[in-house]
Amino acid sequence: MREIVFDTETTGLDPQSGDRLVEIGCIEMVNRVPTGAVFHAYFNPERTMPAEAEAVHGLSSAFLADKPRFAEKAEELLAFLGDAPLVAHNAGFDFGFLNAELAICALPAVDRARMVDTVAIARRKHPGAKLSLDALCSRYGIDRSHRVRHGALLDAELLAQLYVELMGGRQIGLELAADLEVKTVTVAAPVRAASPRTQRPARPHGPSAEELARHAAFVEGIKGAIWLQ
């Protein structure tokens, strides 16, 4: 099964108030194994970057000034997404910004029925626990030491690992086995021709008179034998 794990960075929290998408990172997975295919892009939001948002992801207005607008990459992004389920952490937030950008481009929204929210999955598995990406990576032993700031592609890579753990951990071969044709081969036992057996006389196992005499002489020659004490 093909799935896309993705994350976004934005200028703020609410696309309805004018906040825009500035970065998206997508990881392709098949049977919950990353294929190596990714989509990553920065976007010029056509507005200034608030200081509080820049403090989170480090993307300044100057850095984004020469980046393409979302509309210029929208078709390429949609082609990468295809019709696969879309996995995101607090997915409603990411879907809200993605669909707001598509609306600006007069393109159809992505159906929320495709949304897989890892926060909701984690809440069911760990009620009452902290559900941030950092907290869940710590719970599952996922290395995030290289995550100094938020970044869409880096966070998507971490989320892909977390998603596998939330869904039960990677069990190599189980998904692939379902796609393999299992064939049973019956191997007949080889038939051997009966061969006549030659009867041999019984082998004598008792000692001879000469052997008994040699043994007695050997024992008598033992000095200080413990069985004589």
N, CA and C of each residue as an Amber inpcrd file, in Angstrom:
protein
   687
   0.8410000  -1.1910000   0.0000000   0.0000000   0.0000000   0.0000000
   0.8810000   1.2480000   0.0000000   0.5830000   2.1830000  -0.8780000
   1.3430000   3.4340000  -0.9670000   0.7180000   4.4740000  -0.0400000
   1.5780000   5.1290000   0.7630000   1.1500000   6.2170000   1.6410000
   2.1730000   7.3440000   1.5400000   1.7170000   8.5670000   1.8170000
   2.5990000   9.7260000   1.8370000   2.5810000  10.3110000   3.2510000
   3.7540000  10.3940000   3.8520000   3.9160000  11.0630000   5.1420000
   4.4220000  12.4760000   4.8500000   3.7430000  13.4840000   5.3920000
   4.1720000  14.8510000   5.0530000   4.0800000  15.7860000   6.2440000
   4.7790000  16.9130000   6.1110000   4.7630000  17.9500000   7.1300000
   4.8800000  19.3000000   6.4360000   4.4080000  20.3330000   7.0850000
   4.4460000  21.6820000   6.5170000   5.0300000  22.6690000   7.5210000
   5.5530000  23.7670000   6.9960000   5.9170000  24.9370000   7.8010000
   5.1630000  26.1270000   7.2300000   4.7850000  27.0530000   8.0980000
   3.8940000  28.1430000   7.7040000   4.3390000  29.4670000   8.3300000
   3.6300000  30.5210000   7.9490000   3.9110000  31.8320000   8.5460000
   3.1660000  32.0290000   9.8530000   2.2650000  31.1220000  10.1820000
   1.4740000  31.2630000  11.4020000   0.5430000  30.0860000  11.5820000
  -0.5370000  30.3120000  12.3110000  -1.4150000  29.2150000  12.7030000
  -2.7380000  29.1520000  11.9580000  -3.1030000  30.2000000  11.2370000
  -4.4530000  30.2450000  10.6760000  -4.4460000  30.7270000   9.2190000
  -4.6720000  29.8180000   8.2830000  -4.6980000  30.2390000   6.8740000
  -5.8550000  31.1850000   6.5560000  -6.9120000  31.1450000   7.3620000
  -8.0520000  32.0310000   7.1150000  -7.7560000  33.4840000   7.4580000
  -6.6990000  33.6820000   8.2550000  -6.3350000  35.0610000   8.6100000
  -5.1630000  35.5660000   7.7750000  -4.7950000  34.8400000   6.7350000
  -3.7480000  35.3000000   5.8310000  -2.4170000  34.5870000   5.9690000
  -2.3110000  33.6380000   6.8940000  -1.0660000  32.8900000   7.0080000
  -0.9090000  31.9700000   5.7990000   0.3480000  31.7120000   5.4120000
   0.6150000  30.9690000   4.1880000   1.5710000  29.8010000   4.4470000
   1.5340000  28.8820000   3.5470000   2.4420000  27.7350000   3.5510000
   3.7980000  28.1710000   2.9880000   4.9030000  27.8110000   3.6690000
   6.2260000  28.2060000   3.1830000   7.1420000  27.0060000   2.9040000
   6.7650000  25.8290000   3.3720000   7.5910000  24.6400000   3.1150000
   6.7190000  23.3980000   3.2460000   6.9960000  22.4120000   2.4000000
   6.3380000  21.1210000   2.5190000   7.3640000  20.0250000   2.2340000
   7.3150000  18.9700000   3.0320000   8.1850000  17.8200000   2.8410000
   7.3530000  16.5590000   2.8410000   7.5240000  15.7220000   1.8280000
   6.7130000  14.5100000   1.6720000   7.6240000  13.2980000   1.4990000
   7.2860000  12.2110000   2.1770000   8.0310000  10.9540000   2.1020000
   7.0910000   9.8770000   1.5680000   7.4990000   9.1970000   0.5090000
   6.6880000   8.0940000  -0.0210000   7.0270000   6.8100000   0.7290000
   5.9710000   6.0750000   1.1410000   6.1420000   4.7730000   1.7810000
   5.2780000   3.7470000   1.0510000   5.7950000   2.5550000   0.9020000
   5.0300000   1.4390000   0.3570000   5.1180000   0.3090000   1.3690000
   3.9660000  -0.1590000   1.8110000   3.9140000  -1.1510000   2.8840000
   4.6860000  -0.6800000   4.1060000   4.5740000   0.6350000   4.3610000
   5.1900000   1.3080000   5.5090000   6.7080000   1.2160000   5.5050000
   7.2970000   1.1280000   4.3280000   8.7480000   1.1840000   4.1690000
   9.0630000   2.3450000   3.2250000   9.9050000   3.3180000   3.6470000
  10.2470000   4.4330000   2.7500000  10.8980000   3.9280000   1.4690000
  10.4490000   4.4710000   0.3440000  10.9790000   4.0460000  -0.9550000
  12.1870000   4.8720000  -1.3760000  12.4170000   5.9910000  -0.7010000
  13.4760000   6.9150000  -1.1070000  12.9440000   8.0670000  -1.9430000
  11.7000000   7.9740000  -2.4090000  11.1030000   9.0630000  -3.1910000
  10.5820000  10.1390000  -2.2440000  10.9440000  11.3900000  -2.5110000
  10.4950000  12.4990000  -1.6720000  10.0780000  13.6720000  -2.5550000
   9.2550000  14.5300000  -1.9740000   8.9510000  15.8320000  -2.5850000
   9.2310000  16.8750000  -1.5190000  10.0470000  17.8730000  -1.8630000
  10.3760000  18.9220000  -0.8950000  10.4530000  20.2480000  -1.6300000
   9.8090000  21.2530000  -1.0620000   9.8350000  22.5700000  -1.7040000
   9.6330000  23.6670000  -0.6700000  10.3010000  24.8080000  -0.9180000
  10.0460000  26.0460000  -0.1840000   9.1910000  26.9390000  -1.0770000
   8.3710000  27.7890000  -0.4420000   7.4900000  28.6730000  -1.2000000
   7.6290000  30.1190000  -0.7230000   7.5590000  31.0190000  -1.6830000
   7.4830000  32.4400000  -1.3550000   6.0510000  32.7260000  -0.9060000
   5.8570000  33.1380000   0.3720000   4.4920000  33.3390000   0.8670000
   3.8640000  34.6630000   0.4340000   4.6240000  35.4800000  -0.2450000
   4.1250000  36.7900000  -0.7080000   3.6370000  37.6540000   0.4480000
   4.3190000  37.5170000   1.5650000   4.0670000  38.3420000   2.7360000
   5.2880000  38.2260000   3.6340000   5.3920000  39.0960000   4.6150000
   6.5370000  39.0570000   5.5240000   6.3960000  37.8830000   6.4980000
   7.5340000  37.4350000   6.9630000   7.5470000  36.3320000   7.9250000
   7.5260000  36.8910000   9.3450000   6.5100000  36.5540000  10.1310000
   6.4940000  37.0030000  11.5230000   7.6840000  36.4500000  12.3060000
   8.1940000  37.2320000  13.2280000   9.3770000  36.8290000  13.9920000
   9.1360000  35.5540000  14.7800000   7.9350000  35.3930000  15.3370000
   7.6670000  34.2020000  16.1430000   7.6580000  32.9270000  15.2970000
   7.2000000  33.0370000  14.0480000   7.2170000  31.8810000  13.1520000
   8.6410000  31.5760000  12.7070000   9.4170000  32.6120000  12.4020000
  10.8100000  32.4100000  11.9890000  11.6160000  31.7560000  13.1030000
  11.2890000  32.0760000  14.3560000  12.0010000  31.4850000  15.4810000
  11.7750000  29.9680000  15.5510000  10.6430000  29.5080000  15.0270000
  10.3240000  28.0770000  15.0580000  11.0710000  27.3280000  13.9670000
  10.9860000  27.8370000  12.7110000  11.5590000  27.0760000  11.6000000
  12.7800000  27.7200000  10.9470000  13.0870000  28.9450000  11.2920000
  14.2880000  29.5800000  10.7740000  14.2010000  30.0670000   9.3430000
  13.0040000  30.1110000   8.7640000  12.8400000  30.5430000   7.3740000
  12.4910000  32.0320000   7.3450000  13.4130000  32.8130000   6.8410000
  13.2200000  34.2660000   6.8340000  12.5910000  34.7310000   5.5290000
  12.1050000  35.9450000   5.5490000  11.5470000  36.5450000   4.3290000
  12.6240000  36.6430000   3.2510000  13.8550000  36.9500000   3.6600000
  14.9520000  37.0720000   2.6930000  15.2480000  35.7200000   2.0390000
  15.2410000  34.6540000   2.8340000  15.5110000  33.3190000   2.2880000
  14.4250000  32.8970000   1.3100000  13.1870000  33.2260000   1.5970000
  12.0630000  32.7680000   0.7790000  11.7770000  33.6840000  -0.4150000
  12.4390000  34.8260000  -0.4810000  12.1030000  35.8240000  -1.5010000
  12.2570000  35.2970000  -2.9210000  13.2500000  34.4420000  -3.1690000
  13.4710000  33.9620000  -4.5430000  12.9130000  32.5510000  -4.7700000
  12.1420000  32.0650000  -3.8200000  11.5720000  30.7250000  -3.9630000
  10.2930000  30.7950000  -4.7950000   9.8840000  29.6820000  -5.4320000
   8.6650000  29.7080000  -6.2510000   7.4240000  29.9170000  -5.3940000
   6.3930000  30.4550000  -5.9950000   5.1020000  30.5400000  -5.3190000
   4.4420000  29.1650000  -5.3550000   3.5530000  28.9390000  -4.4170000
   2.9070000  27.6240000  -4.3320000   2.2710000  27.2310000  -5.6570000
   1.6500000  28.1650000  -6.3260000   0.9570000  27.8780000  -7.5850000
   1.8990000  27.2990000  -8.6360000   3.1680000  27.6870000  -8.5680000
   4.1380000  27.1970000  -9.5570000   4.5070000  25.7300000  -9.3400000
   4.2920000  25.2140000  -8.1300000   4.6700000  23.8310000  -7.8170000
   3.4540000  22.9520000  -7.5120000   2.2710000  23.5350000  -7.5760000
   1.0680000  22.8150000  -7.1400000   0.8320000  21.5350000  -7.9320000
   0.9230000  21.5980000  -9.2480000   0.6550000  20.4160000 -10.0720000
   1.6880000  19.3180000  -9.8080000   2.9420000  19.7050000  -9.6370000
   3.9920000  18.7260000  -9.3420000   3.7380000  18.0590000  -7.9940000
   3.3230000  18.8590000  -7.0200000   3.0070000  18.3160000  -5.6990000
   1.8340000  17.3420000  -5.7670000   0.7690000  17.7400000  -6.4430000
  -0.4130000  16.8820000  -6.5350000  -0.0880000  15.5790000  -7.2610000
   0.7790000  15.6490000  -8.2640000   1.1730000  14.4300000  -8.9770000
   1.9150000  13.4870000  -8.0450000   2.7530000  14.0400000  -7.1640000
   3.4870000  13.2040000  -6.2120000   2.5300000  12.5860000  -5.1920000
   1.5820000  13.3740000  -4.7230000   0.6350000  12.8560000  -3.7220000
  -0.2470000  11.7630000  -4.3080000  -0.6250000  11.9080000  -5.5790000
  -1.5010000  10.9260000  -6.2040000  -2.7860000  10.7800000  -5.4150000
  -3.2570000   9.5340000  -5.2730000  -4.4740000   9.2910000  -4.5010000
  -4.1730000   8.5380000  -3.2120000  -2.9160000   8.6040000  -2.7490000
  -2.4950000   7.8610000  -1.5610000  -3.0530000   8.4950000  -0.2910000
  -3.2390000   7.7090000   0.7730000  -3.5390000   8.2830000   2.0870000
  -2.4090000   9.2180000   2.5020000  -2.7460000  10.2980000   3.2070000
  -1.7620000  11.3140000   3.5940000  -1.6350000  11.3370000   5.1110000
  -0.4430000  11.0210000   5.6010000  -0.1740000  10.8880000   7.0310000
   0.5100000  12.1530000   7.5290000  -0.0390000  12.7550000   8.5820000
   0.5690000  13.9590000   9.1540000   0.3120000  13.9770000  10.6520000
   1.1530000  14.7280000  11.3640000   1.0120000  14.8580000  12.8150000
   0.1730000  16.0890000  13.1020000  -0.9690000  15.8820000  13.7490000
  -1.9870000  16.9330000  13.8530000  -2.4190000  17.3150000  12.4420000
  -2.9000000  16.3070000  11.7160000  -3.1220000  16.4070000  10.2720000
  -4.1110000  17.4990000   9.8830000  -5.0590000  17.8170000  10.7300000
  -6.0200000  18.8610000  10.4060000  -5.3480000  20.1860000  10.1150000
  -4.2700000  20.4810000  10.8460000  -3.5180000  21.7270000  10.6270000
  -2.9000000  21.7310000   9.2350000  -2.1990000  20.6490000   8.8900000
  -1.5150000  20.5900000   7.5950000  -2.5070000  20.5670000   6.4380000
  -3.5970000  19.8200000   6.5950000  -4.6160000  19.7830000   5.5530000
  -5.2450000  21.1600000   5.3670000  -5.4450000  21.8850000   6.4660000
  -6.0360000  23.2130000   6.3750000  -5.1940000  24.1400000   5.5200000
  -3.8770000  24.1380000   5.7330000  -3.0010000  25.0010000   4.9470000
  -2.8740000  24.5090000   3.5140000  -2.7680000  23.1890000   3.3220000
  -2.6510000  22.6550000   1.9660000  -3.8760000  23.0140000   1.1380000
  -5.0520000  22.8160000   1.6940000  -6.2740000  23.1100000   0.9380000
  -6.4930000  24.6010000   0.7530000  -6.0300000  25.4150000   1.6950000
  -6.1320000  26.8670000   1.5220000  -5.2750000  27.3260000   0.3400000
  -4.0770000  26.7460000   0.2020000  -3.2120000  27.0930000  -0.9240000
  -3.8210000  26.6060000  -2.2440000  -4.4120000  25.4130000  -2.2320000
  -5.0520000  24.9080000  -3.4460000  -6.2270000  25.7870000  -3.8450000
  -6.9510000  26.3000000  -2.8530000  -8.0820000  27.1790000  -3.1460000
  -7.6090000  28.4750000  -3.8090000  -6.4780000  29.0070000  -3.3520000
  -5.9230000  30.2190000  -3.9670000  -5.5980000  29.9630000  -5.4400000
  -5.1800000  28.7260000  -5.7360000  -4.8410000  28.3460000  -7.1180000
  -6.0710000  27.8900000  -7.9170000  -7.2480000  27.9500000  -7.3040000
  -8.4890000  27.4800000  -7.9370000  -8.3960000  25.9890000  -8.2950000
  -7.7330000  25.2190000  -7.4180000  -7.6290000  23.7740000  -7.5970000
  -8.4700000  23.0650000  -6.5460000  -8.9760000  21.8590000  -6.8460000
  -9.8200000  21.1350000  -5.8800000  -9.0570000  20.8230000  -4.5990000
  -9.7820000  20.8390000  -3.4990000  -9.1850000  20.5030000  -2.2000000
  -8.8760000  19.0180000  -2.1310000  -7.9150000  18.6760000  -1.2940000
  -7.6120000  17.2770000  -1.0200000  -8.6690000  16.7440000  -0.0610000
  -9.2630000  15.6240000  -0.4000000 -10.3270000  15.0280000   0.4070000
  -9.8030000  14.6540000   1.7930000 -10.4690000  15.1390000   2.8200000
 -10.0310000  14.8410000   4.1750000 -10.2480000  13.3720000   4.5490000
 -10.9690000  12.6470000   3.7360000 -11.1070000  11.2090000   3.9790000
  -9.7690000  10.4970000   3.8090000  -8.8360000  11.1420000   3.1250000
  -7.4960000  10.5690000   2.9370000  -6.5780000  10.8550000   4.1180000
  -7.0470000  11.6150000   5.0840000  -6.2150000  12.0880000   6.1820000
  -5.9880000  10.9880000   7.2190000  -4.7220000  10.7760000   7.5640000
  -4.3330000   9.8700000   8.6530000  -3.5860000  10.7200000   9.6820000
  -4.1690000  10.8770000  10.8710000  -3.6210000  11.7730000  11.8800000
  -2.8820000  10.9590000  12.9440000  -1.5560000  11.1060000  12.9900000
  -0.7790000  10.3430000  13.9640000  -1.0160000  10.8210000  15.3970000
  -1.4620000  12.0540000  15.5900000  -1.8230000  12.4970000  16.9380000
  -3.0190000  11.6900000  17.4450000  -4.0200000  11.4980000  16.5900000
  -5.1920000  10.7230000  16.9900000  -4.8130000   9.2690000  17.2730000
  -3.9230000   8.7020000  16.4720000  -3.4770000   7.3220000  16.7010000
  -2.7410000   7.2320000  18.0320000  -1.8370000   8.1910000  18.2840000
  -1.0670000   8.1860000  19.5280000  -1.9640000   8.3950000  20.7410000
  -2.9920000   9.2230000  20.6020000  -3.9050000   9.4670000  21.7220000
  -4.6470000   8.1900000  22.1140000  -5.0120000   7.3840000  21.1100000
  -5.6830000   6.1180000  21.4160000  -4.7270000   5.1180000  22.0780000
  -3.4640000   5.1280000  21.6480000  -2.4910000   4.1790000  22.2010000
  -1.9560000   4.6180000  23.5570000  -1.8350000   5.9330000  23.7620000
  -1.2200000   6.4510000  24.9820000  -2.0720000   7.5710000  25.5790000
  -3.2520000   7.2530000  26.0510000  -4.1200000   8.3000000  26.6040000
  -3.4540000   9.0070000  27.7790000  -3.5310000  10.3290000  27.7450000
  -2.9600000  11.1270000  28.8180000  -1.4840000  11.4420000  28.6510000
  -0.8240000  10.8440000  27.6740000   0.6120000  11.0900000  27.4710000
   0.8200000  12.3340000  26.6160000   2.0490000  12.8620000  26.6220000
   2.3950000  13.9700000  25.7370000   2.4070000  13.4690000  24.3010000
   1.8380000  14.2510000  23.3840000   1.6400000  13.8010000  22.0160000
   2.4180000  14.6030000  20.9880000   3.3480000  15.4500000  21.4330000
   4.1670000  16.1860000  20.4630000   5.0790000  15.2120000  19.7320000
   5.5590000  15.6310000  18.5700000   6.4710000  14.7820000  17.8070000
   7.7250000  14.4780000  18.6250000   8.2620000  15.4800000  19.3170000
   9.4480000  15.2720000  20.1430000   9.1810000  14.2420000  21.2360000
   8.0560000  14.3840000  21.9370000   7.7460000  13.4790000  23.0460000
   7.5550000  12.0500000  22.5620000   6.8930000  11.8830000  21.4370000
   6.6450000  10.5380000  20.9290000   7.9150000   9.9050000  20.3670000
   8.7790000  10.7120000  19.7570000  10.0600000  10.1710000  19.3010000
  10.8760000   9.6790000  20.4930000  10.8400000  10.4200000  21.5940000
  11.5480000   9.9830000  22.7980000  10.9460000   8.6860000  23.3290000
   9.6370000   8.5820000  23.3300000   8.9680000   7.3680000  23.8230000
   9.3920000   6.1390000  23.0320000   9.5420000   6.3040000  21.7140000
   9.8450000   5.1540000  20.8580000  11.3330000   5.0380000  20.5030000
  12.1610000   5.8610000  21.1400000  13.5940000   5.7430000  20.9240000
  14.0460000   6.1560000  19.5370000  13.3510000   7.1000000  18.9190000
  13.7220000   7.5820000  17.5870000  14.6950000   8.7460000  17.7400000
  15.8480000   8.6410000  17.1300000  16.8910000   9.6500000  17.2670000
  16.4720000  10.9560000  16.5890000  16.4190000  12.0160000  17.3720000
  16.0850000  13.3330000  16.8240000  17.1570000  14.3520000  17.2290000
  18.3470000  13.8580000  17.5190000  19.4230000  14.7440000  17.9840000
  19.8120000  15.7810000  16.9360000  19.5500000  15.4860000  15.6600000
  19.8950000  16.4160000  14.5790000  18.7840000  17.4290000  14.3130000
  17.7140000  17.3730000  15.1000000  16.5850000  18.2970000  14.8980000
  16.7720000  19.5160000  15.7980000  17.4360000  20.5400000  15.2640000
  17.6460000  21.7620000  16.0240000  16.4200000  22.6680000  15.9210000
  15.8630000  22.7800000  14.6900000  14.6410000  23.5430000  14.4660000
  13.6690000  22.6960000  13.6700000  12.4310000  23.1510000  13.6090000
  11.4440000  22.4840000  12.7760000  11.8500000  22.6150000  11.3060000
  11.6790000  21.5630000  10.5590000  11.8850000  21.5740000   9.1130000
  10.9480000  20.5440000   8.5200000  10.2650000  20.8870000   7.4390000
   9.2010000  20.0180000   6.9350000   9.7190000  18.6440000   6.5220000
  10.8230000  18.5940000   5.7990000  11.3110000  17.2950000   5.3290000
  11.8900000  16.4780000   6.4760000  12.6570000  17.1130000   7.3500000
  13.2160000  16.4160000   8.5040000  12.1040000  15.8770000   9.3930000
  11.0900000  16.7080000   9.6540000   9.9830000  16.2610000  10.5030000
   9.1860000  15.1420000   9.8420000   9.0620000  15.1910000   8.5180000
   8.3750000  14.1070000   7.8140000   9.1580000  12.8020000   7.9370000
  10.4860000  12.8960000   7.8820000  11.3110000  11.7000000   8.0360000
  11.1590000  11.1030000   9.4340000  11.1580000  11.9600000  10.4560000
  10.9390000  11.4830000  11.8210000   9.5420000  10.8930000  11.9750000
   8.5570000  11.5700000  11.3660000   7.1790000  11.1040000  11.4700000
   6.9970000   9.7570000  10.7860000   7.6920000   9.5300000   9.6840000
   7.5880000   8.2390000   9.0060000   8.0310000   7.1170000   9.9340000
   9.1240000   7.3440000  10.6800000   9.5840000   6.3410000  11.6420000
   8.5780000   6.1650000  12.7660000   8.0390000   7.2750000  13.2490000
   7.0640000   7.2130000  14.3320000   5.7950000   6.4910000  13.8840000
   5.3480000   6.7740000  12.6790000   4.1260000   6.1530000  12.1530000
   4.2590000   4.6290000  12.1280000   5.4190000   4.1510000  11.6950000
   5.6520000   2.7010000  11.6740000   5.5400000   2.1330000  13.0850000
   6.1340000   2.8230000  14.0680000   6.0720000   2.3380000  15.4490000
   4.6420000   2.3770000  15.9870000   3.9270000   3.4450000  15.7010000
   2.5440000   3.5510000  16.1800000   1.6520000   2.4570000  15.6070000
   1.9800000   2.0130000  14.4120000   1.1790000   0.9820000  13.7610000
   1.6490000  -0.4340000  14.0820000   2.5460000  -0.5410000  15.0590000
   2.9360000  -1.8720000  15.5120000   4.3760000  -2.2310000  15.2720000
   5.1510000  -1.3240000  14.6970000   6.5520000  -1.6290000  14.4390000
   6.7300000  -2.3610000  13.1380000   7.9170000  -2.2580000  12.5950000
   8.1940000  -2.8920000  11.3100000   8.4020000  -4.3820000  11.4980000
   7.6060000  -5.1670000  10.8190000   7.7390000  -6.6170000  10.8370000
   8.0830000  -7.0360000   9.4150000   9.3820000  -7.1190000   9.1710000
   9.8480000  -7.3260000   7.8070000   9.2980000  -8.6150000   7.2430000
   8.7400000  -8.5150000   6.0650000   8.3180000  -9.7020000   5.3410000
   6.8470000 -10.0220000   5.4520000   6.1500000  -9.5050000   6.5010000
   4.7530000  -9.8760000   6.6530000   3.8960000  -9.2900000   5.5460000
   4.1340000  -7.9980000   5.2160000   3.3450000  -7.4070000   4.1520000
   3.7220000  -8.0000000   2.8010000   5.0200000  -8.2430000   2.6220000
   5.4610000  -8.7660000   1.3440000   4.9580000 -10.1860000   1.1290000
   4.8230000 -10.9550000   2.2070000   4.3890000 -12.3370000   2.0610000
   2.9980000 -12.4280000   1.4790000   2.1810000 -11.4030000   1.7640000
   0.8080000 -11.4320000   1.2540000   0.7740000 -11.3060000  -0.2530000
   1.8460000 -10.7150000  -0.8300000   1.8730000 -10.5060000  -2.2690000
   2.5580000 -11.6400000  -3.0260000   3.0940000 -12.5940000  -2.2880000
   3.8220000 -13.6640000  -2.9280000   2.9270000 -14.8740000  -3.1200000
   3.0900000 -15.5440000  -4.2510000   2.3500000 -16.7760000  -4.5010000
   3.0800000 -17.9130000  -3.8190000   2.3910000 -18.5690000  -2.9170000
   3.0010000 -19.6580000  -2.1740000   2.7330000 -20.9580000  -2.9000000
   3.7820000 -21.6760000  -3.2170000   3.6480000 -22.9320000  -3.9250000
   4.1720000 -24.0670000  -3.0510000   3.3910000 -25.1230000  -2.9810000
   3.7970000 -26.2950000  -2.2240000   4.2960000 -27.3410000  -3.1870000
   5.5020000 -27.7870000  -2.9690000   6.1030000 -28.7950000  -3.8350000
   6.2630000 -30.0720000  -3.0290000   5.6900000 -31.1520000  -3.5390000
   5.8110000 -32.4380000  -2.8750000   6.9240000 -33.2330000  -3.5340000
   7.8900000 -33.6320000  -2.7320000   9.0180000 -34.3980000  -3.2370000
   8.8560000 -35.8390000  -2.8030000   8.7850000 -36.7270000  -3.7660000
   8.6230000 -38.1390000  -3.4380000   9.9140000 -38.6970000  -2.8700000
   9.7580000 -39.5590000  -1.8690000  10.9390000 -40.2010000  -1.2870000
  11.5470000 -41.1500000  -2.3030000  12.8610000 -41.1570000  -2.3920000
  13.4930000 -42.0550000  -3.3590000  13.2240000 -43.5140000  -3.0240000
  13.0050000 -44.2930000  -4.0480000  12.7380000 -45.7220000  -3.8680000
  14.0410000 -46.4730000  -4.0650000  14.4050000 -47.2510000  -3.0760000
  15.6450000 -47.9960000  -3.1500000  15.3370000 -49.4730000  -3.3950000
  16.0780000 -50.0460000  -4.2780000  15.8910000 -51.4680000  -4.5630000
  16.4040000 -52.2910000  -3.3900000  15.6430000 -53.3010000  -3.0510000
  16.0430000 -54.1730000  -1.9490000  17.3100000 -54.9140000  -2.3260000
  18.2600000 -54.9800000  -1.4120000  19.5120000 -55.6950000  -1.6700000
  19.6390000 -56.8540000  -0.6920000  20.1220000 -58.0040000  -1.1490000
  20.2580000 -59.1560000  -0.2570000  21.2870000 -58.8870000   0.8240000
  20.9980000 -59.3010000   2.0460000  21.9090000 -59.0950000   3.1690000
  22.7290000 -60.3620000   3.4210000  23.9940000 -60.1700000   3.6890000
  24.8750000 -61.2980000   4.0000000  24.9300000 -61.4770000   5.5090000
  24.5790000 -62.6640000   5.9900000  24.6030000 -62.9440000   7.4050000
  26.0410000 -63.1480000   7.8700000  26.4240000 -62.3720000   8.8660000
  27.7730000 -62.5050000   9.4110000  27.7150000 -63.1820000  10.7750000
  28.7370000 -63.9370000  11.0790000  28.7580000 -64.5870000  12.4040000
  28.8990000 -63.5480000  13.4970000  28.3490000 -63.8530000  14.6740000
  28.4140000 -62.9300000  15.8020000  29.8490000 -62.6640000  16.1870000
  30.1280000 -61.3920000  16.4540000  31.4920000 -60.9990000  16.8310000
  31.7380000 -61.3450000  18.2920000  32.8310000 -62.0590000  18.5910000
  33.0970000 -62.4050000  19.9970000  33.4960000 -61.1560000  20.7760000
  32.8720000 -60.9620000  21.9520000  33.1660000 -59.7770000  22.7700000
  33.8950000 -60.1410000  24.0560000  33.9010000 -61.3830000  24.4500000
  34.5880000 -61.7580000  25.6790000  36.0830000 -61.8100000  25.4880000
  36.8680000 -61.5690000  26.5690000  38.3280000 -61.6200000  26.4600000
  38.8040000 -63.0650000  26.2870000  39.9130000 -63.2040000  25.6130000
  40.4950000 -64.5400000  25.4390000  41.2660000 -64.9150000  26.6930000
  41.6790000 -66.1890000  26.7920000  42.4420000 -66.6580000  27.9470000
  43.7590000 -65.9200000  28.0470000  44.3810000 -65.6220000  26.9170000
  45.6480000 -64.9030000  26.9170000  45.4740000 -63.4870000  27.4480000
  44.3570000 -62.8180000  27.0450000  44.0880000 -61.4530000  27.5130000
  43.8250000 -61.4220000  29.0070000  43.1100000 -62.4350000  29.5170000
  42.8480000 -62.5120000  30.9560000  44.1370000 -62.6630000  31.7360000
  45.0630000 -63.4690000  31.2210000  46.3340000 -63.6870000  31.9170000
  47.1670000 -62.4220000  31.9280000  47.2050000 -61.6900000  30.8520000
  47.9640000 -60.4530000  30.7750000  47.3920000 -59.4020000  31.7090000
  46.0650000 -59.3630000  31.8100000  45.4270000 -58.3950000  32.6960000
  45.7510000 -58.7000000  34.1490000  45.7250000 -59.9870000  34.5340000
  46.0170000 -60.3600000  35.9180000  47.4450000 -59.9950000  36.2740000
  48.3730000 -60.2280000  35.3470000  49.7710000 -59.8980000  35.6090000
  49.9480000 -58.3880000  35.7670000  49.2270000 -57.6050000  34.9840000
  49.3100000 -56.1320000  35.0680000  48.8110000 -55.6440000  36.4250000
  47.6800000 -56.1940000  36.8810000  47.1040000 -55.7520000  38.1520000
  48.0430000 -56.0890000  39.3030000  48.6460000 -57.2920000  39.2930000
  49.5440000 -57.6960000  40.3680000  50.7630000 -56.7930000  40.4340000
  51.1280000 -56.1540000  39.3180000  52.3040000 -55.3120000  39.3090000
  52.0690000 -53.9120000  39.8200000  50.8180000 -53.5470000  40.1320000
  50.4820000 -52.2020000  40.6300000  50.8480000 -52.0980000  42.0790000
  51.6970000 -51.1570000  42.4440000  52.1300000 -50.9530000  43.8070000
  51.1280000 -50.0990000  44.5750000  50.7400000 -50.5290000  45.7770000
  49.8470000 -49.7420000  46.6280000  48.4730000 -49.5440000  46.0440000
  47.9160000 -50.5280000  45.3660000  46.5810000 -50.3870000  44.8060000
  45.5530000 -50.1310000  45.8990000  44.6750000 -49.1910000  45.6560000
  43.7290000 -48.7990000  46.7230000  42.7190000 -49.8890000  46.9930000
  42.4380000 -50.7750000  46.0090000  41.4400000 -51.8110000  46.2560000
  41.9750000 -52.9540000  47.1230000  43.3150000 -52.8790000  47.4170000
  43.9030000 -53.8770000  48.2920000  44.0150000 -53.3710000  49.7170000
  43.6860000 -52.0920000  49.9310000  43.8250000 -51.5260000  51.2810000
  42.5850000 -51.8120000  52.1100000
